[in-house]
């Protein structure tokens, strides 16, 4: 299987930067794993050129362009998504409520019950992490304010996608 001639070809191809799969194809009769094992046993170092192409750069953000007096629909949709991701009035109100949560209402994992709000506040890896601890609404793990945050209405984009999928199903 591994003759001196094949080992020399392996060394040459490896030094040229070919991948183990490419070397196996050129040699014929060996698998990619056999090539990797032989390269390892021979102690061959890294290749002259990388076997993977360089990562493509991230595309630059598109700017709003006008075609015949109309904004680009992709750009307009992205702007709508950004606006949708901005904190809603409910989110701002809930943040204010979280800040006003009295220390007596704050709960830990050990003090949570089925009737307390289980909304996490803070970073679990840092001191001061706690749960809201106020009374939870019926059949919900959260109080009223946190339920409004947790159960957001479906965004317009998702509605369009569902409508499109439903029309294909018919």
Secondary structure, DSSP 8 states (H G I E B T S, - for coil): ---HHHHHHHHHHHHTT--HHHHHHHH-S--HHHHHHHHHHHT----SS-SS-------------EETTEE-HHHHHHHHHHHHHS--HHHHHHHHHHHH--TTT-B-TTT--TTB---EES-TTSTT-EE--SB--TT-SS-HHHHHHHS----HHHHHHHHHHHHHH-
